[in-house]
Amino acid sequence: FGGLQELPGLNKPVICAVNGLAFGGGFEIMISCDIIIAAEHATFALPEPRVGLAALAGGLHRLPRLIGLKRAMGMILTGRHVSAKEGMELGFVNEVVPKGEALAGAECWANLILQNGPMSIRASKQTMHRGLGVSLEQALAEQFDYPAVKALATSEDYIEGPKAFAEKRPPQWKGR
């Protein structure tokens, strides 16, 4: 998959726009993304068991973490197709948009993210992903040692955000 299954390791948010089918490897790449926007006609599945294979590009590990063990088992062991609406109900789709509007929906999410401090986004993403691999207690104890959190705490943006808020003006992010 050309490294695309490693998307959670990227510092920047990755938004996926699905405007049709996301089956097998496409679904596995999709659930590697941070935010998923799906057109109302989009359909999802991990159909590998139907042809004697297994979703070994991350789907078998990511899906249970996203939607819970029993829901994931229901999808994975049957290979059944899931609609965009059900994907949202299950929790792996962030927003369902009209047919043909997935990319525009993804751009709206990107614009919302761009309003925030870039170093805050990086620290938030890194903290969430690292914290998922350990207990809550360990995550809380270690979060201030994460590189992106340390960089944020010593940045110009760390001062600019609260200052702009107090002055009732939009912040001027520098990313440093």
C-alpha positions in Angstrom: 0.0 0.0 0.0 3.0 2.3 -0.5 3.1 3.2 3.2 -0.4 4.6 3.2 -1.4 2.3 6.1 1.1 4.4 8.2 -0.9 7.6 7.9 -1.6 7.8 11.7 2.1 8.4 12.1 2.1 11.6 10.1 2.3 14.9 11.9 -0.4 16.5 9.8 -4.1 15.6 9.7 -5.2 13.2 6.9 -8.7 13.6 5.6 -10.3 11.0 3.4 -13.1 11.7 0.9 -15.0 8.6 -0.2 -17.3 9.1 -3.2 -18.1 5.4 -4.0 -16.8 2.0 -2.9 -14.1 1.5 -0.3 -13.5 -2.3 -0.1 -10.6 -4.3 1.1 -7.3 -2.4 0.9 -9.2 0.8 0.1 -11.1 0.5 3.3 -7.9 -0.3 5.2 -6.3 2.9 3.8 -9.4 4.9 4.6 -9.6 3.9 8.3 -5.9 4.9 8.6 -7.0 8.5 8.0 -7.9 10.9 10.8 -11.2 12.1 9.4 -13.5 10.4 6.9 -16.1 12.2 4.8 -18.4 9.9 2.8 -20.9 10.6 0.0 -24.3 9.2 0.9 -24.0 6.4 -1.7 -20.5 5.3 -0.4 -20.2 1.6 0.6 -17.6 0.0 2.8 -16.4 -3.6 3.4 -13.6 -5.9 4.3 -14.7 -8.7 2.0 -11.4 -10.6 2.1 -12.9 -13.7 4.0 -15.3 -14.2 1.0 -12.3 -15.0 -1.2 -10.2 -16.9 1.5 -8.0 -13.9 2.5 -7.7 -11.7 5.5 -7.5 -7.9 5.8 -3.8 -7.8 6.9 -3.0 -4.2 5.9 -4.2 -2.9 9.2 -8.0 -3.5 8.9 -8.1 -6.3 11.4 -6.4 -4.1 14.0 -7.7 -0.7 13.3 -11.4 -1.5 12.9 -12.0 -3.0 16.4 -10.2 0.1 17.9 -12.5 2.4 15.9 -15.9 0.7 16.4 -15.4 -1.9 19.2 -14.8 -5.6 19.0 -18.3 -6.9 18.5 -19.2 -4.5 15.7 -15.9 -5.1 14.0 -16.3 -8.9 14.3 -19.7 -8.5 12.6 -18.2 -6.7 9.6 -15.0 -8.7 9.3 -16.4 -12.2 9.8 -19.2 -11.7 7.3 -17.5 -9.4 4.8 -20.9 -7.6 4.6 -21.3 -4.2 2.9 -21.9 -1.2 5.1 -23.6 2.0 3.9 -22.2 5.5 4.6 -25.1 6.1 7.0 -24.3 2.9 9.0 -20.5 3.8 8.8 -21.4 7.0 10.6 -23.5 5.2 13.1 -20.7 2.7 13.8 -18.3 5.6 14.2 -15.8 5.3 11.4 -17.3 8.0 9.2 -17.3 11.6 10.5 -19.8 13.1 8.1 -22.1 11.9 5.3 -22.6 14.4 2.5 -24.7 14.3 -0.8 -23.5 12.3 -3.7 -20.5 14.0 -5.4 -19.8 16.3 -2.4 -17.2 14.2 -0.5 -14.3 16.3 -1.7 -16.0 19.5 -0.9 -16.9 18.1 2.5 -13.3 17.2 3.1 -12.2 20.7 2.1 -14.6 22.2 4.7 -13.1 20.0 7.4 -9.6 21.0 6.3 -10.6 24.7 6.5 -11.8 24.2 10.0 -8.6 22.6 11.0 -6.6 25.3 9.3 -8.1 27.9 11.7 -6.3 26.2 14.6 -2.7 26.4 15.7 -0.7 24.0 13.6 1.5 23.1 16.5 -1.6 22.4 18.6 -2.9 20.1 15.9 0.4 18.3 15.7 0.6 17.9 19.5 -3.0 16.8 19.8 -2.6 14.1 17.1 0.6 12.8 18.5 -0.7 12.7 22.0 -3.9 10.8 21.0 -2.0 8.2 18.9 0.7 7.6 21.5 -1.8 7.5 24.3 -3.9 4.8 22.6 -1.0 2.3 22.9 -0.8 2.6 26.7 -3.0 2.8 29.8 -4.8 6.0 30.5 -2.7 6.5 33.6 0.5 6.1 31.6 -0.7 8.3 28.8 -1.5 11.1 31.2 1.9 10.8 32.9 3.9 10.7 29.7 2.0 13.2 27.5 4.3 16.2 28.5 7.3 14.2 27.3 6.0 13.8 23.7 8.1 15.8 21.2 5.2 17.7 19.7 3.9 18.7 23.1 7.3 19.9 24.2 7.7 21.9 21.0 4.2 23.4 21.5 4.9 24.5 25.0 8.0 26.5 24.0 6.5 28.0 20.8 5.5 31.5 19.8 2.0 30.0 18.9 1.6 28.9 22.6 1.7 32.6 23.5 -0.1 33.9 20.5 -3.3 31.8 20.9 -4.3 33.0 24.4 -3.1 36.5 23.7 -5.3 36.7 20.6 -8.2 35.3 22.5 -7.8 37.9 25.3 -7.5 40.7 22.7 -10.6 39.3 20.8 -8.8 39.0 17.5 -7.9 36.1 15.2 -4.6 34.5 16.0 -1.7 34.9 13.7 -0.2 31.4 13.7 3.5 31.0 12.9 3.9 27.3 13.4 6.9 27.9 15.6 
